[in-house]
Amino acid sequence: MKKHNFNAGPCVLPQSAIESTIAAIKDFDGTGIGVLEISHRTPGWERIMAETEQLWKDLLHIPEGYKVLFLGGGASTQFCYVPFNLMQKKAAYLQTGVWAKKAAKEAKLFGEVEIVASSEDANYTYIPKDYTIPADADYFHITTNNTIYGTEIHEDMDCPVNLIADMSSDIMSRPVDVSKYAMIYGGAQKNVGPAGATFVIIREDILGKVERQIPTMIDYRTHIKESSMFNTPPVLSIFTMHETLKWVKELGGLEAMYKINKEKAGLLYDEIDRNPMFVGTARKEDRSLMNICFVMAEGYKDKEADFMAFAKERGMVGIKGHRSVGGFRASTYNACPIESVKALVACMQEFEQKNK
């Protein structure tokens, strides 16, 4: 039976990237030594690092003045890196989910944090709209896609202060105007590779402004100076990232990827809205293209376990919703094929017919 992978992360990867990684584990760059064993100081690896950085620049049209870094520690480690490097006195945060809340909590260790708005009152089912960004903030932090709750900020906002974005779960899913951000960061394990690597896109002129001493490994300037190789980088994750971004570029880049992602999400949201057995949890205008959350409708709540078992029998993997939302979550990241989305829609329709 074919499996349809809707896991929220680590998630489905392009088959070409998987196959290339398997080959590189056995023999990297014709050296006879696998990528898991190769020195990161060899010319072959330095080429991979340079090519991966260039793929980021090409796909996102990153302007001059920005650097792309590949670090360890996941996006959660960046929750302290950001204020350590950028907060002098005060920062502003938009609280749209668990990860946004955790980011703000870390920042409070370094200075004043103003939560400009929060959707916690409605279990993060919407993106707040009417709020004021304080002009005296050192930066404004947002989480563009909320994996657990299925909401997404769809526009690149104009911001009066340095805009910092955690784009862990929607990076490379759509075009982004990088020039509107002072920094973008995230974990790789959604759209750009396996867990292990963290990407940082940062405008250099925002660094060196704080008065505190910054430990060497936490100072972004350390990693800029050493081209992300101050210490051994997460080589396997970066290699798979390199292959994944090559796949995105071959598909036609982010404009083509965005079109595919809108089509996939549209198919599933249309079925959720049509099918009387299911209901979406996020406000329609804020629905994520990456994480589609839904529950059983009133009158069918007792069918949740039945549908989960029914879907599992038909090859659906990873659709159980997060415990804080319940129900179901289908993560339709870049490498999730449209055939899998169609299979899930067909599964929902079949379940409806059997339970009329």
C-alpha positions in Angstrom: 0.0 0.0 0.0 1.3 3.5 -0.9 1.9 5.7 2.1 0.9 9.3 2.1 3.1 11.3 4.5 1.4 14.3 6.1 3.8 14.5 9.1 4.3 18.0 10.5 8.1 17.6 10.8 10.4 16.0 10.1 8.4 15.8 6.9 8.3 14.4 3.5 11.3 15.1 1.3 11.8 15.0 -2.5 12.7 11.6 -3.7 15.6 12.9 -5.7 17.1 14.5 -2.5 16.7 11.2 -0.6 18.4 9.2 -3.4 21.2 11.8 -3.8 21.8 11.7 0.0 21.9 7.9 0.1 24.5 8.0 -2.7 26.6 10.6 -0.9 26.6 8.7 2.3 28.3 5.9 0.4 30.6 8.0 -1.7 30.7 11.8 -1.5 31.9 13.7 -4.6 33.8 10.7 -6.0 36.2 10.6 -3.1 35.4 7.1 -2.1 34.5 8.4 1.4 30.9 9.0 2.6 29.6 12.5 3.5 29.1 11.3 7.1 32.9 10.8 7.2 34.4 13.5 5.0 36.3 16.5 6.4 34.3 19.7 6.2 37.5 21.4 5.1 37.8 19.5 1.8 37.2 21.5 -1.4 34.2 19.3 -2.2 32.4 20.2 0.9 33.3 23.9 0.7 31.7 23.8 -2.8 28.5 22.3 -1.4 28.4 25.1 1.3 28.9 27.8 -1.3 26.3 26.3 -3.7 23.8 25.9 -0.9 24.1 29.5 0.1 23.8 30.5 -3.6 20.6 28.5 -4.0 19.1 30.4 -1.1 20.1 33.7 -2.7 18.8 32.7 -6.1 15.5 31.3 -4.9 14.6 34.1 -2.5 16.3 36.9 -4.6 18.2 37.9 -1.4 19.5 41.5 -1.8 23.0 42.6 -1.2 23.9 43.3 2.5 22.5 40.0 3.7 24.3 36.8 4.8 23.0 33.3 4.8 24.1 31.1 7.7 23.7 27.3 8.4 23.8 26.6 12.1 22.8 23.9 14.6 20.4 23.9 17.5 17.1 24.3 15.6 14.9 27.4 15.5 14.3 27.1 19.3 18.0 28.0 19.9 17.5 31.2 17.8 14.9 32.3 20.4 17.9 33.3 22.6 20.3 34.1 19.8 18.0 36.9 18.5 17.7 38.9 21.7 21.3 38.2 22.7 22.5 39.8 19.4 19.8 42.4 18.8 18.0 43.5 21.9 19.4 46.6 23.6 16.5 47.5 25.8 13.1 46.5 24.4 11.6 44.1 21.8 8.1 43.6 20.4 6.5 40.2 19.8 3.4 39.0 18.0 2.0 36.0 19.8 0.3 33.6 17.4 1.1 30.2 18.8 3.2 28.1 21.1 6.5 28.8 19.4 5.8 32.5 19.2 5.1 32.4 23.0 8.3 30.5 23.7 10.3 33.0 21.6 8.9 35.8 23.7 9.6 34.0 26.9 13.3 33.7 26.0 13.6 37.3 25.0 12.3 38.4 28.5 15.7 37.2 29.9 17.4 40.1 28.0 15.1 43.1 28.5 11.6 44.4 28.2 9.2 42.5 25.9 6.0 44.0 24.7 3.4 41.5 23.3 1.7 43.8 20.8 -1.2 41.3 20.2 -2.1 37.7 20.9 -4.7 35.2 19.6 -4.3 33.0 22.7 -7.8 34.0 23.7 -9.2 31.9 20.9 -6.6 29.1 21.0 -4.6 30.8 18.3 -7.2 30.2 15.6 -6.5 33.6 13.9 -3.8 36.1 13.2 -4.3 39.4 15.1 -4.7 42.4 12.7 -5.1 45.6 14.6 -2.0 46.3 16.7 0.6 49.0 17.0 4.3 48.2 16.7 6.2 50.4 19.2 8.6 52.7 17.4 11.2 52.4 20.3 11.5 48.6 20.0 14.8 47.3 18.8 13.0 44.8 16.7 9.6 43.2 16.0 9.4 39.4 16.0 6.7 37.3 14.2 6.1 33.7 13.5 4.9 33.5 9.9 3.3 30.1 10.0 1.9 28.3 13.1 2.3 24.6 12.6 0.2 23.5 15.5 -2.8 25.7 14.8 -2.8 26.0 11.0 -2.6 29.8 10.7 -0.3 31.8 8.5 0.7 35.4 7.9 0.4 35.6 4.1 1.9 39.1 3.4 5.3 40.6 3.9 4.4 43.5 6.2 5.9 47.0 6.3 7.5 47.5 9.7 8.8 50.7 11.3 11.5 48.7 13.2 13.7 45.7 12.3 11.4 42.8 11.4 12.5 39.4 12.6 10.6 36.3 11.3 10.6 32.7 12.3 9.8 31.1 9.0 10.5 27.5 10.0 7.4 26.0 8.5 6.6 28.1 5.4 10.1 29.1 4.1 10.5 28.3 0.4 6.8 27.7 0.0 6.1 31.1 -1.6 8.0 34.1 -2.8 9.2 36.4 0.0 10.4 40.0 -0.2 13.5 39.6 2.0 14.2 43.3 1.9 11.3 43.9 4.3 13.0 41.7 7.0 16.1 42.4 9.0 16.4 38.6 9.7 14.6 35.4 8.8 15.4 32.1 10.5 14.0 28.6 11.0 14.6 24.9 11.3 15.2 23.0 8.1 12.9 20.1 8.8 9.7 21.4 7.0 10.5 22.5 3.5 14.2 22.6 3.0 15.7 19.4 4.4 15.9 17.1 7.4 16.3 18.1 11.1 19.7 19.2 12.2 20.4 22.4 10.2 19.1 25.9 11.1 19.0 28.6 8.4 19.5 32.3 9.2 19.2 35.1 6.7 20.5 38.3 8.3 21.2 41.9 7.3 24.7 42.6 8.4 24.1 46.2 9.4 21.9 45.3 12.4 24.7 43.5 14.2 27.2 45.0 16.7 24.7 47.4 18.2 24.2 45.9 21.7 26.4 46.7 24.6 26.5 43.2 26.2 29.3 40.8 25.6 28.2 38.0 23.3 29.6 34.5 23.7 31.6 33.5 20.6 29.2 30.7 19.4 26.1 32.9 19.9 27.5 35.9 18.0 26.2 35.9 14.4 29.4 37.7 13.3 31.4 34.7 14.3 29.5 32.5 11.8 29.5 35.2 9.1 33.3 35.6 9.3 33.8 31.8 9.1 31.1 31.1 6.4 29.1 28.9 8.8 32.2 26.7 9.5 33.6 28.1 12.7 33.0 24.6 14.0 31.8 21.5 12.1 28.5 22.2 10.5 25.6 19.7 10.4 27.0 18.3 7.1 24.4 15.6 6.3 21.4 18.0 6.8 23.1 20.7 4.7 23.8 18.2 1.9 20.1 17.2 1.8 19.1 20.8 1.9 21.4 21.4 -1.1 19.6 18.6 -3.0 16.2 19.8 -1.9 16.7 23.4 -3.1 18.1 22.1 -6.4 14.7 20.3 -6.7 12.8 23.5 -6.0 14.8 25.4 -8.5 14.2 22.7 -11.2 10.5 22.9 -10.6 10.6 26.6 -11.5 11.5 28.3 -8.2 9.2 29.8 -5.6 6.6 31.2 -8.0 6.0 27.7 -9.3 6.1 26.2 -5.8 3.6 28.7 -4.5 1.1 27.8 -7.3 1.4 24.1 -6.5 1.0 24.7 -2.8 -2.1 26.9 -3.3 -3.6 24.1 -5.4 -2.9 21.4 -2.8 -4.3 23.5 0.1 -7.3 24.5 -2.0 -8.3 20.9 -2.7 -8.2 20.0 0.9 -9.9 23.1 2.3 -12.6 22.8 -0.3 -13.4 19.3 0.9 -13.3 20.3 4.5 -15.8 23.1 3.8 -18.0 20.8 1.6 -18.1 17.7 3.7 -20.6 17.9 6.6 -18.5 15.6 8.8 -15.6 18.0 9.1 -14.9 21.6 10.0 -11.7 23.7 9.8 -10.3 25.2 13.0 -8.6 28.3 11.7 -10.3 31.4 10.4 -10.6 31.2 6.6 -8.6 34.4 5.9 -5.7 33.1 8.1 -5.6 29.5 7.0 -2.2 28.1 6.4 -1.1 26.6 3.1 1.3 24.3 5.0 -0.6 22.9 7.9 -4.3 22.2 7.4 -6.2 21.6 10.7 -9.7 20.2 11.0 -11.9 18.4 13.4 -15.1 16.4 13.3 -18.2 18.6 13.0 -20.9 18.8 15.6 -23.0 15.6 15.5 -20.0 13.5 14.4 -17.6 14.0 17.3 -17.9 10.3 18.2 -16.5 9.3 14.8 -13.0 10.8 15.3 -11.3 7.5 16.2 -13.2 5.7 13.5 -12.0 8.2 10.8 -8.4 8.0 12.1 -8.4 4.2 11.8 -10.1 4.5 8.4 -7.5 6.9 7.1 -4.7 4.8 8.5 -6.0 1.8 6.6 -5.8 3.8 3.4 -2.2 4.8 3.9 -2.6 8.2 5.5 0.4 8.9 7.8 0.8 11.7 10.4 -2.7 13.3 10.3 -3.4 13.2 14.0 -3.9 16.8 15.2 -1.7 18.3 17.9 -3.1 17.6 21.4 -3.8 21.4 21.9 -6.2 21.4 18.9 -7.3 17.8 18.6 -8.8 16.3 15.5 -6.6 16.2 12.4 -3.7 18.0 10.8 -2.5 17.4 7.2 0.9 19.1 6.6 1.2 19.7 2.9 4.8 20.9 2.7 6.6 21.4 -0.7 7.4 17.8 -1.3 4.0 16.5 -0.4 2.7 15.4 -3.8 -0.7 16.5 -5.0 -1.6 12.8 -5.4 -1.4 12.4 -1.6 -3.8 15.3 -1.1 -6.2 13.9 -3.6 -6.0 10.5 -1.8 -6.9 12.2 1.5 -9.8 14.0 -0.1 -11.0 10.7 -1.5 -10.6 9.1 1.9 -12.8 11.8 3.5 -15.5 11.4 0.8 -15.5 7.6 1.2 -15.9 7.9 4.9 -18.8 10.3 4.5 -20.5 7.9 2.2 -20.1 5.0 4.6 -21.5 7.0 7.5 -24.5 8.8 6.0 
